[in-house]
Amino acid sequence: MKKNILIVPGFLSDTYSAIERSFVEFSGWCKDDLEITWLVPSMGFKESRFESRANRELLSEQIYVAELKKKNIPIIEGNIYRV
């Protein structure tokens, strides 16, 4: 029986560093043993973080999301935040 894991990333939307890459790679490696799904914020979400504010207007999706899609890792788009 597979275990379900929901990853809620706090990554910057306009960077793809070794940290992001390691999480994406982990998600791809574990497909046989774990059901991993990512909850990613929409690009227009006010709490989304960017290295450069100008990139908010330029990107249609977070850079790490494009990498998740390449590996067919399930994604749920949703916005959550502390009140």
Backbone as ProteinMPNN parsed JSONL, in Angstrom:
{"seq_chain_A": "MKKNILIVPGFLSDTYSAIERSFVEFSGWCKDDLEITWLVPSMGFKESRFESRANRELLSEQIYVAELKKKNIPIIEGNIYRV", "coords_chain_A": {"N_chain_A": [[0.839, -1.178, 0.0], [0.649, 2.126, -0.961], [1.984, 5.074, 0.489], [0.709, 8.353, 1.006], [1.949, 11.534, 0.214], [1.935, 14.962, 0.652], [3.364, 17.707, -0.737], [4.064, 20.949, 0.119], [5.409, 23.492, -1.223], [7.723, 26.107, -0.375], [9.169, 27.556, -2.06], [10.931, 30.062, -4.017], [9.309, 31.481, -6.807], [10.589, 32.075, -9.183], [13.097, 30.914, -9.4], [15.405, 28.148, -9.719], [17.014, 26.222, -7.935], [19.597, 24.09, -6.487], [18.327, 23.03, -4.283], [15.526, 23.076, -4.873], [15.65, 21.398, -7.114], [16.5, 18.994, -5.913], [14.243, 18.255, -4.394], [12.36, 17.879, -6.438], [13.591, 15.809, -7.887], [13.608, 13.799, -5.899], [10.846, 13.393, -5.665], [10.316, 12.233, -8.13], [11.845, 9.859, -8.011], [10.607, 8.335, -6.063], [8.199, 7.273, -6.931], [7.305, 4.599, -7.112], [7.01, 3.694, -4.503], [5.762, 5.684, -3.007], [3.01, 7.961, -3.08], [3.256, 10.944, -4.306], [2.245, 14.261, -4.191], [2.137, 17.605, -5.255], [1.234, 20.7, -3.857], [0.755, 23.607, -5.291], [1.006, 27.168, -5.404], [-1.128, 29.459, -7.206], [-0.009, 31.522, -9.919], [-0.853, 34.149, -9.64], [-1.229, 34.499, -6.959], [-1.172, 36.404, -4.041], [0.63, 35.923, -1.972], [2.74, 34.589, -3.096], [6.228, 34.172, -3.612], [8.961, 35.908, -5.052], [12.191, 36.19, -6.526], [12.782, 38.371, -8.075], [10.605, 40.987, -8.429], [9.695, 41.797, -10.923], [9.573, 39.497, -12.402], [7.178, 38.328, -11.761], [5.254, 39.196, -13.55], [6.251, 38.161, -15.904], [6.431, 35.341, -15.922], [4.551, 32.387, -16.624], [4.149, 30.207, -15.093], [5.499, 28.689, -12.101], [8.993, 28.019, -12.023], [9.852, 25.56, -10.985], [7.54, 24.078, -11.27], [7.323, 23.537, -13.987], [9.371, 21.677, -14.2], [8.352, 19.618, -12.583], [6.167, 18.845, -14.13], [7.476, 17.78, -16.359], [8.336, 15.386, -15.299], [5.999, 14.106, -14.819], [4.736, 14.377, -12.317], [2.171, 14.563, -9.973], [0.203, 17.533, -9.595], [-1.462, 19.937, -7.671], [-3.215, 22.87, -7.929], [-3.458, 25.462, -5.71], [-4.22, 27.85, -3.173], [-2.953, 28.547, -0.09], [-2.67, 29.963, 3.153], [-1.441, 31.519, 6.153], [-3.579, 32.899, 8.616]], "CA_chain_A": [[0.0, 0.0, 0.0], [1.439, 3.347, -1.062], [1.733, 6.184, 1.407], [0.491, 9.623, 0.325], [2.696, 12.672, 0.742], [1.615, 16.235, 0.025], [4.447, 18.677, -0.579], [3.632, 22.34, -0.009], [6.697, 24.163, -1.316], [7.854, 27.522, -0.054], [10.244, 28.016, -2.93], [10.726, 31.226, -4.862], [8.684, 31.054, -8.051], [11.399, 32.383, -10.357], [14.435, 30.321, -9.321], [15.454, 26.686, -9.692], [18.321, 25.942, -7.346], [19.858, 22.69, -6.13], [17.327, 22.604, -3.29], [14.313, 22.741, -5.61], [15.955, 20.235, -7.952], [16.546, 17.784, -5.091], [12.864, 17.885, -4.06], [11.73, 17.364, -7.662], [14.195, 14.497, -8.156], [13.077, 12.889, -4.879], [9.467, 13.076, -6.032], [10.358, 11.321, -9.274], [12.435, 8.567, -7.624], [9.777, 7.608, -5.098], [6.885, 6.968, -7.499], [6.89, 3.214, -6.88], [6.729, 3.462, -3.087], [4.992, 6.773, -2.415], [2.188, 8.805, -3.946], [3.645, 12.305, -3.957], [1.514, 15.308, -4.889], [2.569, 18.948, -4.879], [0.235, 21.767, -3.802], [1.492, 24.8, -5.704], [0.154, 28.355, -5.486], [-1.313, 30.034, -8.535], [0.951, 32.6, -10.167], [-1.385, 35.427, -9.201], [-1.43, 34.497, -5.514], [-0.46, 37.547, -3.452], [1.673, 35.467, -1.055], [3.842, 33.967, -3.842], [7.483, 34.897, -3.441], [9.803, 35.996, -6.242], [13.481, 36.84, -6.329], [12.615, 39.666, -8.717], [9.18, 41.289, -8.595], [9.398, 41.923, -12.354], [9.297, 38.169, -12.942], [5.766, 37.988, -11.5], [4.52, 39.483, -14.785], [6.851, 37.469, -17.04], [6.285, 33.885, -15.872], [3.187, 31.845, -16.634], [4.113, 29.238, -14.008], [6.747, 28.607, -11.351], [10.0, 27.244, -12.748], [9.866, 24.175, -10.5], [6.342, 23.406, -11.767], [7.676, 23.013, -15.311], [10.178, 20.473, -13.968], [7.437, 18.586, -12.085], [5.376, 18.382, -15.272], [8.348, 16.927, -17.185], [8.445, 14.081, -14.647], [4.629, 13.618, -14.6], [4.443, 14.358, -10.882], [0.877, 15.23, -9.789], [0.19, 18.896, -9.078], [-2.752, 20.558, -7.361], [-3.024, 24.3, -7.774], [-4.284, 25.988, -4.636], [-3.602, 28.913, -2.379], [-3.17, 28.46, 1.355], [-1.84, 30.906, 3.887], [-1.791, 31.727, 7.559], [-4.439, 34.065, 8.873]], "C_chain_A": [[0.885, 1.243, 0.0], [1.021, 4.353, 0.001], [1.568, 7.458, 0.568], [1.268, 10.723, 1.02], [2.285, 13.903, -0.057], [2.756, 17.193, 0.313], [3.876, 20.058, -0.844], [4.91, 23.178, -0.032], [6.634, 25.633, -0.928], [8.946, 28.147, -0.901], [9.895, 29.336, -3.614], [10.203, 30.734, -6.209], [9.591, 31.201, -9.267], [12.85, 31.9, -10.251], [14.312, 28.802, -9.377], [16.849, 26.288, -9.236], [18.484, 24.452, -7.073], [18.831, 22.173, -5.126], [16.031, 22.207, -3.986], [14.515, 21.469, -6.429], [15.963, 18.949, -7.13], [15.144, 17.32, -4.693], [12.144, 17.291, -5.265], [12.281, 15.979, -7.977], [13.682, 13.453, -7.168], [11.664, 12.445, -5.249], [9.405, 12.102, -7.2], [10.868, 9.945, -8.9], [11.471, 7.709, -6.815], [8.434, 7.145, -5.652], [6.401, 5.554, -7.198], [6.426, 2.97, -5.441], [5.777, 4.472, -2.461], [4.15, 7.467, -3.477], [2.442, 10.242, -3.534], [2.884, 13.28, -4.838], [2.011, 16.648, -4.369], [1.384, 19.898, -4.902], [0.971, 23.062, -4.101], [0.547, 25.994, -5.805], [-0.008, 28.818, -6.931], [-0.339, 31.201, -8.695], [0.45, 33.947, -9.676], [-1.575, 35.543, -7.696], [-0.559, 35.56, -4.859], [0.676, 37.133, -2.526], [2.844, 34.783, -1.774], [5.084, 34.841, -3.736], [8.315, 34.81, -4.711], [11.133, 36.625, -5.862], [13.424, 38.255, -6.908], [11.127, 39.905, -8.957], [8.781, 41.38, -10.066], [9.03, 40.568, -12.959], [7.858, 37.724, -12.708], [4.947, 38.162, -12.778], [5.018, 38.644, -15.957], [6.574, 35.969, -17.08], [4.817, 33.47, -15.903], [3.022, 30.762, -15.573], [5.469, 29.236, -13.3], [7.727, 27.719, -12.118], [10.005, 25.798, -12.279], [8.643, 23.398, -10.981], [6.609, 22.813, -13.156], [8.481, 21.723, -15.173], [9.318, 19.322, -13.448], [6.629, 17.994, -13.235], [6.195, 17.467, -16.18], [8.418, 15.51, -16.628], [7.074, 13.466, -14.344], [4.295, 13.446, -13.122], [3.143, 15.143, -10.673], [0.99, 16.581, -9.084], [-1.253, 19.292, -8.805], [-2.463, 22.041, -7.211], [-3.99, 24.807, -6.711], [-3.516, 26.979, -3.806], [-3.965, 28.73, -0.912], [-2.242, 29.455, 2.032], [-2.315, 31.002, 5.312], [-2.677, 32.954, 7.672], [-4.01, 34.766, 10.123]], "O_chain_A": [[1.76, 1.394, 0.853], [-0.153, 4.457, 0.355], [2.221, 7.612, -0.464], [1.254, 10.837, 2.246], [2.288, 13.888, -1.288], [3.077, 17.459, 1.471], [3.283, 20.309, -1.893], [5.435, 23.535, 1.023], [5.623, 26.306, -1.129], [9.566, 29.137, -0.513], [8.724, 29.682, -3.769], [10.618, 29.68, -6.691], [9.386, 30.525, -10.276], [13.729, 32.422, -10.936], [13.246, 28.243, -9.115], [17.743, 26.051, -10.048], [17.604, 23.653, -7.395], [18.507, 20.985, -5.133], [15.492, 21.131, -3.728], [13.664, 20.58, -6.437], [15.482, 17.917, -7.599], [14.881, 16.118, -4.659], [11.406, 16.315, -5.134], [11.516, 15.07, -8.3], [13.357, 12.335, -7.567], [11.331, 11.263, -5.158], [8.529, 11.239, -7.244], [10.371, 8.948, -9.424], [11.525, 6.481, -6.884], [7.601, 6.661, -4.886], [5.199, 5.337, -7.046], [5.554, 2.137, -5.197], [5.071, 4.16, -1.502], [4.545, 7.544, -4.64], [1.907, 10.709, -2.528], [2.871, 13.155, -6.063], [2.274, 16.8, -3.177], [0.612, 19.904, -5.861], [1.725, 23.561, -3.265], [-0.593, 25.844, -6.244], [0.866, 28.595, -7.769], [0.097, 31.793, -7.708], [1.257, 34.809, -9.327], [-2.033, 36.576, -7.207], [0.649, 35.613, -5.093], [1.601, 37.916, -2.31], [3.836, 34.434, -1.134], [5.011, 36.07, -3.764], [8.367, 33.767, -5.363], [11.197, 37.487, -4.985], [13.941, 39.205, -6.321], [10.468, 39.104, -9.619], [7.642, 41.07, -10.416], [8.262, 40.503, -13.919], [7.373, 36.826, -13.397], [4.05, 37.366, -13.055], [4.275, 38.434, -16.915], [6.491, 35.387, -18.161], [3.959, 34.111, -15.296], [1.9, 30.431, -15.19], [6.461, 29.724, -13.84], [7.316, 26.77, -12.785], [10.148, 24.892, -13.1], [8.704, 22.173, -11.089], [6.163, 21.705, -13.454], [8.291, 20.784, -15.946], [9.531, 18.172, -13.831], [6.432, 16.781, -13.302], [5.67, 16.488, -16.711], [8.545, 14.546, -17.384], [6.992, 12.427, -13.689], [3.645, 12.476, -12.733], [3.026, 16.272, -11.148], [1.747, 16.752, -8.129], [-2.15, 19.018, -9.603], [-1.573, 22.431, -6.456], [-5.199, 24.599, -6.81], [-2.287, 26.938, -3.753], [-5.139, 28.755, -0.543], [-1.155, 29.746, 1.532], [-3.437, 30.62, 5.642], [-2.536, 33.917, 6.919], [-4.611, 35.771, 10.505]]}, "name": "protein", "num_of_chains": 1, "seq": "MKKNILIVPGFLSDTYSAIERSFVEFSGWCKDDLEITWLVPSMGFKESRFESRANRELLSEQIYVAELKKKNIPIIEGNIYRV"}
